[in-house]
Amino acid sequence: MSESQKENGGAGPEGTIPAQEDGVGAAATDEPTSFEPEEDPEAAEDQGDS
């Protein structure tokens, strides 16, 4: 385990990714999403928003 994982308690280079095997869902918090469909044209097409 790296020093950052020990300090922050998570995985990844900054220790900010939840280390639980089941992970965390995108809608796991009440915070609004910052996803903008125009940033990912393929995602917008998948939703019919193009």
RACOR-V599068 format. One record per residue. N is the residue number from 1. RES is the residue in one letter. NEAR is the number of other ideal C-beta (glycine too) atoms within 8 Angstrom. Layout:
# RACOR-V599068
N	RES	NEAR
N	RES	NEAR
This chain:
# RACOR-V599068
1	M	3
2	S	7
3	E	5
4	S	9
5	Q	12
6	K	9
7	E	7
8	N	9
9	G	7
10	G	11
11	A	7
12	G	7
13	P	5
14	E	7
15	G	14
16	T	6
17	I	7
18	P	7
19	A	7
20	Q	6
21	E	3
22	D	3
23	G	6
24	V	5
25	G	5
26	A	4
27	A	5
28	A	5
29	T	4
30	D	2
31	E	4
32	P	3
33	T	6
34	S	4
35	F	7
36	E	5
37	P	10
38	E	6
39	E	5
40	D	8
41	P	8
42	E	6
43	A	9
44	A	11
45	E	9
46	D	6
47	Q	7
48	G	5
49	D	6
50	S	5
